[in-house]
Amino acid sequence: MSKAKQIFIVGSSRSGTTMMGRILGNHSDVFTFKELHFFGTIWTNNSDKKLNRAEQVHLLSRLFCIQERGIFNQNNFIEFKGKSEKILAEDISSPLKIYELFFATISKENGSSISCEQTPKNLYYLEEILDFFPDAKVINLVRDQRDVLLSQKNKWKRRFLGAKSIPMIEAIRSFVNYHPILTAKVWNSSLYQTSKFRSNSRVKIVKFEDLLFDSRIQVPEICKFLEIDFQENMLKVPVIGSSTENDSKSELVIDSSKISKWKKGGLTSSEIYLSQNLSSNMMDEFGYEKETFTFPPIMVVLHFISFPFKLGLAFVLNYHRLGNVVEVIKKRFF
């Protein structure tokens, strides 16, 4: 197997994909991009029309803008139009080829030979990714559903824990998005998708807990899979991105205290009960032990009653980010 030219870090949201991106981004040959949300939002697998010149420039400019300004400021892409027109010296009508050109351009500008994309939801487009990028390899992060639940429950607080660039509307959207039933369903769907690629030689499944507990063993193994040399500074990453603690940019470690944080509080018994029951099979398959309950907690009933209303509101607030809605629902839940 040859050295990766592109790395895709995927997994259920809040499973350590950003931290993995920072670890790999510390390697001298790797440049880690911001979350681009190309698949499922900008590009969908039924949008294979040929782009005209204006559309080509628009797409490349939008990607440059996301990388430079972040996902929340991608509408200010007009300032990158000149750069895009210059790079697109010849006609490239395929969205995927423009995406590939974008990778190559930014990585070269940063003196790197390997592009690393860390959008978690690329998990649902692995067939397309592995087919289009024959030299790509995938790191698929898996994390305990209850820790994901705790992190999703508090994700709206990120704006106040160090991520000041997150708009208030996004904090509100994260608050509305949370519901233990929906979060459990999405996690279960992501683990089901992960299980499809267990035997794929180009996909390495990494448990978040193993990575944190044995980073000096796990990171070199990941490097071996990617055909790159292990470098000591890869283990020095800032402790930022938590939804329960303030960022600590000066602390450069892989923080093992994030293992099983749900056991220290923050989730109700009904949230834990629902989480375990709705994702029971995947928890068993990936080795996560469940707490036992003699009787279902009484608040479970209220979660079921509130679910349709919360789901409807979340759909309204997320509609503009879904791209092809039918495709997104089909890929994540069927």
N, C-alpha and C positions, 0 to 999 in steps of 0.2 A: 504494500500500500504506500502511495506517495505522500509527500508532505502536503498539508492542506494549503490551498490558496485563499479559501474563504472559510470562516468559522461562523456557524450559527448557534447561538445560545438560546435555548427554548425551555419552556416549562410552564406550569401554572403560575399565574401572577403572584408575586410575593413569595417566590420559592428560591430566591438567591441568584437570579439571573444577572442582576446589576452587579452584585459582588463578584460573580464569576467573570463578568466583562472587565472589571477593574483588575482582577488577578491576571488575566491574559493580556490586558492592555499594558501591563508593566513589562512585558517581554519586548525586547528590542526589535523584533521582527513583526510585531502585531500592533495594528491600530484598531481600537475599539470605537465603534460609532455610537452615537446616541440612538435611542429607540426611534426607528424610522416609521414603523407601522405601514410599510409598503404593501405587504400582502394583506388582503382582506379589507383594506381601506382605500389605498391609492390604486392598487391593482387587484383584480379578482380573476379567478381562473376561467371565467367566461367573457372576459373583456380582452380578447386577443385581436381586436381590430388594429389595423395599421395606422399609426399616428402620422398626421401631416406635420409640416415643419413647425407651425405655431404650437401644436400640441407637444412636440418633442422638446422644444425650448421651455414650455410651461412645466413639464414634468421634471426635467433636469434642474430647473431653477427652484422648484418646490423642494426637491431633495436637498439641494445646497442650503436652502433656507432652514429646513428642519435641522440639519447638522450644525449650522452656525447659530441659529436663534432658539432651537428647541421646538418640540412638537406643538406647543401652545401658540407659537408665533409664525406658523407656516404660511400665513396669508400675505406676509410681507416679502414675497419672493421676487418682486419686480426688480429689486436692486441686483439680483444675480442673473438677470437676463443677458447682459453683455458677456459675462463669463460663459454662460451656457451656449450662446450663439457661436462663440469662438471655438469651444471644445467640439461642438457638433458641426465640424467642418464638412462632414459627409452625411447623407441621409441615413438615419437609424430609426426605422419605423416601429420597431418592437419595444414595448415598455420594459420588458425584461433585459434587453440588451442595453437600454439606457441605464437601468438600475446597475448592471454590471460595469458600465463605463463610469458611473458615479463612484462605485467602490474603488476602481482602479485609480481614478483621478485623486480622490481624497487620500487614499493610502500612500500614493506616490508623493503627494505634497507633504506628508508627514514622515517621509523616509522609511516607510514600512512596506513589506512585501506580502503581508497577509491581512485581509480585511476581516474584522470581527463584528458581526451584527447581533444585537442582544434583545430584540423584541420578543417577549415571551410567546405571544400568540402565533409566531411563525411555526409553532408546533403543529398547527392544523394545516400547514402547507408544506410539510416535509417531502411529500411525494414530488411536488412541483420543484422544490428547491434542489433535491438530490438529482432530479432529472436534468434540470437546466444547468446546474453547477457541478460538473463531473469531478472536480477537484475539491469540492466542499466537504467538510466534516461537521458533525453536529454534537454539541454537548447538551444533553437533556437533563435539566434539574428536576428532582423530585423532593418534596418536603411534606412532613406530617400535616395532614389536613387540618388538624386543630390549631397548629401554629399559623397556617395560612389563614384560617378563620379569624384568629386573634389579630393578625396583621391587617386583614381586609376590614375588620371592624373599626380599626383605629387609623386607617389609611388617610382619612380626611384631615387628620392632625398634622400630616407631613408639612403643610404650609407653615405651621407654627413651631416646628421642631428643627428648622434649619433650611427647608426648601422654600424660601420666600418668593421664588420666581413662579411658583404655582399660583395661577389666578384663583380668586375666591370662588368663582363659579365651578372650578374643577374640584375644589375642596367640598363644595356642596354636592356635586355630582358623585364624588366618592362616598359621601355620607349616605346619599339616597341609594346608591348601588348595593350597599350592604344588606344582606338578609341571609341568615344561616342556611336556609333551604337552597337559595340560588347559589351561594358560595360553594356549598357541598356538591351541588349538581355540576357546577363548572369544574371543580377539582376532579370529580369522578370522571368527567368527560376527558379532561387532560391526561389523566392516568391511563384511561382506556386507549387513548391515542398513543401514548408512550409505549404501552405494551405491544403495539403493532410492530414496533421497530426494535424489539429486544434482540433479535438475531441479525440485525443489519450491521455489517462491518464498519459502516461509515457513521454510525450513531453510538455514542457512549452515554449510558444512563448513569448519572451521579446523584446519590442521595445527599441532600443538603447536610444532614446530620453527620454523615461519614466525612464529608469535606471539612466541616468545622472541627470535628473531634480528632481527625488524623490528617491535617492539612499537609504535613511534611511527607506523607505517603501518597495522599490523593493527588496533589498538584503535580508531582513528578510523573505519576501514572497518566494523568491527563495530557501532559507534555509528550509522553511517549506515544500516546494514541494520535496526537496531532503531528507527530514527527518533527517536533521542535525541542531544543535543549532546555532543560530546567534552569531557571535563573533565580538566585536567592531573593532578589527584590520582588519577585512575584508574590511572596507571602506578606508583603508590606502594603496593606490597603487601609484607607481611612475608614473609621467606624461611622459611616453615615448611611442614611436611607431607612432607619428604623421608624416604625409608626408608633412606638411606645417610649422612645428615649430621644433626648436631644443629640444632634450630630456632634461627633468629636473628630474633627478633621486632623488634629495633631496626633491622634492615637493610631498608629499604623500596625494593625494586627488582624488576624482572622479570628473574630470573637466567638469563642465556643459557648459563651453564656446564652447565645440565642437558641441553643438546642432545648426543645421542650419548654419554651417560655409559657405555654398555655397552662402548665402545671402550677405556675406561680400566681395564677389568678388572671382575671380579665374576661373570662368566659363564664356564662351561667351554665348550670347543669343541663338546662333544656337545649342550649346551643351545642354543647358537647354531645348530648344524646342524639340530636338530629344529625349532626355532622357524621357521627359514627354509623348510624343506621342507613343514611342515604348513600354512603360511600363504603359500605362494609366490605364488599368483595375486593375492591381495589386496595383497601387498607390491608386486607389479608395477603393479597398477591405481592405487595411491596413491603410486607413485614412490619406493619405498624400495629402494636398491641392496643386493644380497646379497653376502656374502663367498663366495668359491669354496673348495670342498673337493675334493681329489683322491680321498680315500677317506673313508667315514663314520667318525667317531671310535668307538673300541671301546666306550666307555661308553654309547653309544646303546642297546645291547642291554639293559643293566641298567635303563635308564629304561623300556623297554617291559615288562620283567618286573615292575617295581615299580608300574607304572601302575594295574592293576586293584585292587591293595590300597590304594593311596593314594586312588583314586577312591571306593572303598567307604567308607573312613574319613571322607573329606571330606563325603560324602553324609549320613552319620550326624550329623556335627557341624553341618551346615547345614540339616538337615531342617526345624527349627522356624522358619527364616527364609524358606522358599521359598513359603509361601502355597499356591497350587494347584500341586502338583509336576508334574502332567502338562502344564499350561499353560506353566510355566517351561521345562521341557525342550523342549517343542515350539517355543516362541518363540526359544530361544537356539541350538538345534542342528538345526532342520529348516526 
